[in-house]
Amino acid sequence: MTLKERTQTIIDEFGIKKSFIAKKLGISNALFSLFINGKQPLQKPEIEKLEMFIEGYKTNT
């Protein structure tokens, strides 16, 4: 499963707002939307933050 797919799963399963995740990553809502829609890849620092967020969220719930 790709990072985009795992992110969408977390959003769908737990009802997390996309703006909340974007804020956690330190990026704009627009850039995060482009990533979710497959139109813009994230940079390595944001990818690492997103991976940590997903793992931490899955472990804590």
C-alpha positions as CSV (number, residue, x, y, z in Angstrom):
1,M,0.0,0.0,0.0
2,T,1.4,3.4,-0.9
3,L,1.8,6.3,1.5
4,K,-1.0,8.1,-0.2
5,E,-3.3,5.0,0.2
6,R,-2.3,4.6,3.9
7,T,-3.0,8.3,4.5
8,Q,-6.4,8.1,2.9
9,T,-7.2,5.0,5.0
10,I,-6.4,6.8,8.2
11,I,-8.5,9.8,7.1
12,D,-11.4,7.5,6.2
13,E,-11.2,5.2,9.3
14,F,-10.6,7.8,12.0
15,G,-12.3,10.8,10.4
16,I,-9.2,12.9,10.7
17,K,-9.4,16.3,8.9
18,K,-6.9,16.8,6.1
19,S,-6.1,20.2,7.4
20,F,-5.1,18.7,10.7
21,I,-2.6,16.4,9.0
22,A,-1.3,19.2,6.8
23,K,-0.7,21.3,10.0
24,K,1.2,18.4,11.6
25,L,3.4,18.2,8.5
26,G,4.0,21.9,8.4
27,I,2.6,22.3,4.9
28,S,-0.3,24.1,3.3
29,N,-3.8,22.5,2.9
30,A,-3.4,23.0,-0.8
31,L,-0.1,21.1,-1.0
32,F,-1.6,18.3,1.1
33,S,-4.6,18.1,-1.2
34,L,-2.4,17.8,-4.2
35,F,-0.6,14.9,-2.6
36,I,-3.8,13.1,-1.7
37,N,-5.1,13.6,-5.2
38,G,-1.9,12.2,-6.7
39,K,-0.8,15.4,-8.4
40,Q,2.2,16.4,-6.3
41,P,4.7,14.3,-4.3
42,L,5.8,15.3,-0.9
43,Q,9.4,16.1,-0.1
44,K,11.4,13.7,2.1
45,P,11.0,15.6,5.4
46,E,7.2,15.7,5.0
47,I,7.2,12.0,4.0
48,E,9.1,11.1,7.2
49,K,6.7,13.2,9.3
50,L,3.7,11.6,7.7
51,E,5.1,8.1,8.2
52,M,5.6,8.9,11.9
53,F,2.2,10.4,12.2
54,I,0.5,7.3,10.6
55,E,2.4,4.8,12.8
56,G,1.9,6.8,15.9
57,Y,-1.8,7.2,15.2
58,K,-2.4,3.5,14.5
59,T,-0.5,2.6,17.7
60,N,-2.3,5.0,20.0
61,T,-5.8,4.1,18.9
